Amino acid sequence: MSAPQTQVSFAEAFRFWLKLGFISFGGPAGQIAIMHRELVEQKRWISESRFLHALNYCMLLPGPEAQQLATYIGWLMHRTWGGIVAGLLFVLPSLFILIGLSWVYVAFGNVGWVAGLLYGIKPAVAAIVLQAVHRIGSKTLKKPTAAPVLWAIAASSFIAIYAFGVPFPWIVLTAAVIGWLGSRWAPRQFSSAGGHGAAKAQTLATGQADWVIGDHTPTPAHARFKPSRLATVLAVGAVLWLAPMGALVAWHGWDGALAQMAWFFTKAAMLTFGGAYAVLPYVYQGAVEHFGWLTGAQMIDGLALGETTPGPLIMVVAFVGFVGGWAKEVLGPDAQFLGAALAATVVTWFTFLPSFVFILAGGPLVESTHGKLQFTAPLTAITAAVVGVIASLALFFIAHIAINSRASGPFLLRLDWVALILAALAALALLRFKVGVIPVIAACALAGLAAKMLGWA
């Protein structure tokens, strides 16, 4: 038997993070499971408890938790550049793939067979969002009798955003305040957040002690909190935000599409408690209703493309940026592709930059607050609000596919029964039979193509 590995070279880690960027399908749960299998059980680079410690930390932050987990482990192993490389390689393959798919979408989306595939994918997306409501709700909301406040937060958030169009940031802020108050007045209702609890239950301890970073490995010097280092990283992060923002404003002005995208997605990056589905209603409000970068139908199509590519689901923002850049012709009508690709890159930069700053600057500081109810209770309340917000998104998607715009007459005759049946079957496959997202999308896409060819849709 070979001796246990005592250290991991930067080149070896680079190869793994690059591979991970191309195989990280399945959303955050699937991505975390892949990292656990590879890093804890097979490569044995980090122990079970240290892996979960990092995972718990990432739950406390807004942003894509799986990408932040990769950044954290890369940083723990190989300092700042290790974290940057791990985080970037988690995102870049998805960015390039989505730019290519987005170009196919805007250039050939009206072609018959492409339209048929997209017709079938939309009901699958509605079912996937319903699954997200169930998944997050089952982890966060206890029985109504045990946690009526959390259920009230979820219901109020649904009504606020769906019926009254209350901006998502106000919903998050209100929920956080209620959670903070709840930690004092009703602590038992807020004492058990969902989030990564399921991930903890799913991980399996190996019972061995030959990890490169084990349970008793001392925290490396670069991972200990130092005010000077915190100030340095925050300053660098500020420059990396201000420099491109200043260039975009100087180039096309504050009201230019690229500057507005940069500012809007910076705000969105700060609101992604609960995963990508939590921030999608906010993205929809801004990108579709306020700025008009794309339509509601295109937003659903973009979510479908995001589900079929590796990387964090929040990468759907790259599709939003591409379509918006294409529609606004940010580099002129003769350079639509380049302008759209630039917009997708700008959006990705400003969406993910905060995640890198959170990990590289605040890791030791935020880690010290883990497990303190006065800090975790607001997050529990926010996650409960997120359940209501995602439910409103699911209802919007279902309403969008339910009506056949080409039909006329009584309401029942205007319903798109093919799309509704596909959505119901997809939801059944996902919720009851636990079929994976990719097979469901593929089956629905083929069914949609067949329906178009047969004239049923």
N, C-alpha and C positions, 0 to 999 in steps of 0.2 A: 504494500500500500504506500502510495507516495505521500511525502510530508505535506502538511497543510500549507496553503499559500500564505505568505506573510505580508505581501504588498502587491498592489496592482499598478502596473505602469500606466502612464497617461495614454500611450498609444493603444493599449489593450482596452482601456475604458472608452476611448474615442470610438473604437470599432463597435463596441457594444451599444453605445448611445446612438450611433448611426443606424445600426440594425433596428433598434427599438423604434426609431422614427418611422420606419417603413412597415412595422408589424403591429403598431399600437392601435389595433381596432378594438371595438367593443365598448367605447365610452370609458369614463373614469374607472368603473368597477373592473372592466376587462383589462384596462391598462395597468391598474395597480396589481391585479392578479398576475399579469405577465412579469412585472418587475419583481414581485415577491418570489415567483417560481425561479426566475433567472438569478436574482441577486442573493436571495436567502437560501434557497434549497439547492440550487445547482452550482453556481459559481462561488457561493459562500463568501461574498464580499462584505456582507453586513448581517448582524444577528437579528433574530426575530424581534427582540425587544427594542433594539435601536431602530429597526425599520418602522415599527409601530410608533415609536417616539416621534420620528420624523413625520409620519402620516398624521398623527394627532396635531402636530404643529401646523401642518398645511391646512387642516380643517379650520383653523382659527382665522385664516386669511381669505380675503376676496380673491377670486381668480381661479384658473383651472388647477385643481388640486393634484392631478396626476403629473402635469408638467412641472408644478412646483416641487413635487416629491422627487422627480428626477433631478431637478436643479439642486435641491437640498443634498441629496446623496452625492452628486457630483462635487458639490462644494465641500462636503465633509471629507471626501476622499482626496481631492486635488485642489483645494483652495478655490480662490475666486474664478480662475480660468476653468477649472473643472466644472463648476456650477454653470458658467456661461455656456460652455460647450454642450453639456448635457441638456440644458434648457433649449438652446437653439436647435439642436439636432432633433429634439422632440417635435419641433414646429415646422422647420424648413421643408421637409419632404411633403407635408400636407399643403403648405403654401404653394409650392410649385405644381403639385397635382391639381389643386383647386383652380389655379390660374388657367391651366390647360382645359379643365372641364368647364370652367366659366366661359372661356372663349367659344368652345363648342356649343354651349347653351345659347349665348347671345347671337352667334353666327348661324346656327342651324336649328334653333329651337322650334321653328315653325315647320320643319320637315316632318312629313306624316309619321314615320316610324319613331322619330324622337318625341313628337307630341304624344304618341300612344304610350311610350314608356313613361313619360312624365305624368300622364293621366293616371296610370296605375300606381305611381310612386306617392302621389299626394295623399290618398287614403291611408297608405302605410305610415306616412309621417304623422297624420292625425292619431293613429293608433299608438305610435311611439310616444307621442306627447302624453296620451292617456296613461301609458305605462309609467312614464316619469312621475305623473301625479300619484299613482299607486305606490311606486317605489319610495319616493321621498316621504309621502304621507304616512306609509306604514312604519317608516323608521322614526318619524318625528312625533306624530300625533298618537297619544295613548288613547284608551277608551274615553269617550265623551264624559263619562261620569268621573274619571280620574283626572282629566285635564281639560275642564270646560273652557278655561281661558285660552289655551292653545287652539281649540276648535273655533272659538269666537274670533280669534285673530285670523285664522285661515278663511273663515266665511266672510268676515268684514273686508279682507283684502280682495277676495273674489268680487264682491259687490262694488268696492271702491274703484277697481281698475276696469271692470267690464261695463258697469252701468254708468259710472260717472267719469271715467277717464282720468282718475287721479294719477299723477305722475309716479312712476315706480320709486324714485328716490324718497318721496314723502312717505310712501308705504313702508319702506325699509326703516326710515328714521323713527316713525311712529311705533313700529314693532319693537325696535331696539329699546326705546324708552319704556314701553310696557314690560319688556323682559327685565330691564334693570329694576323697575319697581317690583315686578313679580319675584325677583330673587330675595326681596325683603318680606313681602307680604304673603306670597304663596310659593315658597321655595320648592315644595315637593312636586309641584306641577312643572317646574323648569329644571329639575335636577338630573334629567336623563335626556340629553339631546340625541338625535339620530346620527346623521352624517356617517362617520366612519365606524360606528359601532358594528355594523354588519361586516365591514371589512375585517375588523378584529376577529369576529367570530369565524370568519372563513379562513383565516391564516392558520397554519399548522406548525407548531414548534417541532424542531427536528431533534432537540435533546442533545446536540453536539456542541462543542466549544472551539471549533477550529475556524471561526470566521476571521477575516482580515480585520474587520471592526467588530469586536465582540462586546458582550454585555459589560465587561469590566475594562475595556480599552479606555484609557484616559481621553477626555475631550481634548482634541488638538488645540493648540494655542490660537489658531485663526478662528476657531468656533466659539471662543469665550468672549463675553461681552466686554467691549472697551468703548468708552464714549468717543475717543478720538477716531476709532475706526468707523463707528456709526456715522459720525459727522462727515468723514471722507467719502463713504459710499453714498450718502444722501446728496452730497455736493456733486459727485460724478453723475448720479442719476438725474439731478436737476439740469445739469449741462446737457446730458443726452436727450432730455425732453425739450429744453429751451432752444437748443441749436437748430434742430429740424423744424420746430414750430416757428421760430423766428424766420427761417429761410422760406417756409411756405407762406407766411404772412407777407414777407417782403416781395415774394414772387407774384402772388395773385390777390393779396389783400386778405383781411380778416374774414370777409364774406365769401371768399373763394371756396370752391367745393373741397379742395384738399385740406385747407386750414380748418374748415368746419368739421370735416371727417376726423381730423387729428384731435380736435377738442372734444367732440362728441364721444369718440371711443376711449379717450382717456377717462372720461366720466363713467362710461360703461364698465371699464376695467375695475373701478372701485366698488361696483355694485354686484359683482358676481358671487355673492354668498349663495350657496346652494347649487352651484354648477351652472352650466350654460343655459339650461332651460329657464333658470330664474331670471336671467338678464334679457332673454329673447323678447319678452313683452316690452321692455324698455327700448331695445333696439328697434322693434317694430314701430313703437310710437314715434321715435325720432326719424329713422331712415325712411319709413313709408309715409306716415301721416304728416310729419313736420317738414322734412327736407325734400321728400319726393325722389329719393335716389333710386328707388325701385318700387314695384307694386306689391300688393299683398300676395298675389299669386306667385310672383317671382321669389318672394321671401320663403314661401313654402317649398318651392323648387330648390332654393339654396340650402334649406335645412336637409332636404333629401340628399343632395350631393354631399353635404357635410357628414351625414350618417354613413356614407359609403366610402369615405376616405380615412386613412390613418390619422392619428393626432387627436388633440382635444376638439370636442364638438364646437367650442366657441370659435374655431377656425371658420365657421360659417360667416364670420364678419369679413373674411377675405373675399367671399362671394359678393357680399353686400358692397364692399369697396369696389370690386371689379365692375359690377353692373352699374353702380353709381358713376364711376369714372368713365365708363363707356357712354352712358346716357348724357352726361354733362360735357363730354368731349373735352376733358381737362387739358389735353395737349393739342387740341384742334381736331377737325374732322379728318385730317389726313394721317393722324397717328392715334386712332381710337384704341388699338390694342395696347400700344405702349402706355397711353394715358391710363387705361383701365388697369394694367399690370402695376403701374406706379401707385395708383389709388389703393389697390389691394395690399401692396407692400407697406404703404403709409399706415393704413388701418391696422395691419398686423403689428407693426412696430409700436404704435401707441397703445394697443390693447395689451401687449405682453410686457412692455417695459416695466410697469409697476410690479409685476410678479417677480421679476429679477431683483428689483430693489427691496421688496419685502423679504425675500430669502437672504440675500447677501448682506443686508443691513440689519434687519430686525430679528433674525433667527434666535439668538440667545435671549434677547429681551422679551419677545413674545412667548417663548418657551416657558419662561418663568411664571407666566400667568395661567398656564394650563391647569385645569382641574379646579380653579377658583370659581365658585358659583356666580359671583358678581360679574365675572367676565363671560362665562359660558351661557348664562341665562339670556342675555340679549341675543346671542347667536341662535339659541333655541327658538326664541320668539320670531326672529327674522326667518328662520327656516319654515316655521309654521305659516308665516305670511307668504312665503314663496310657494307653498302648496296651493294656496288660493289663487295666486298669480298665474301659476302654470295651468291650473284648471281653467282659468279664463282664456288662456292661449289655446288649450285643447278645444274649448267650445267655439272659439273663433275659427279654428281650422276645420272643425266639423261643419259649421255653418257655411264655410267657403266652398266645401266640396258638395254640400247637400243639394244645392240648387243648380239645375241645368239652365244656363243662361239662354240657350237657344229654344227652350220649350215655352209654351204659353198655355193659358187655361187655368183650371183650379190648382190649388196649392199642391195636392198630391200628385198631379200630373207633371208638375214642374220639378219634382224631386228627382235627383240623379240616383236612382236605385242601384245602379251598378257600382257607383263610387261608395255609397253607403254600405252595400253588402261587402265590398272589398275591405272597407275600414273595420267592419264588425269581425270579419274572418281574421284580419291581421291582429286585431286586439285579442281575439280568442287564442291565436297562436302564441302571442307574446305573453299574455297574462296566465292563461290556463296551462298551456303545454310548454312554456319556457323556451320557445324557438328563438334562435338568435336573430339579431336585427338584420344582418346582411341577407340571410335566406328569405326573410319575410319581405324585404324590399325587392329582392330579385323576383320572387314569385308574384308579387303585386305588379311589378313592372311588366312582366310577361303577360299577366292577365289583362292589364290595361292595353297592351299592344293588340292582344287578341280581340278585345272588345271594340277597339277602333276599327280593326280590319273587318269585323263582322257587322259593323254599323250599329252596335248597341250603345255607343257613347258618342 
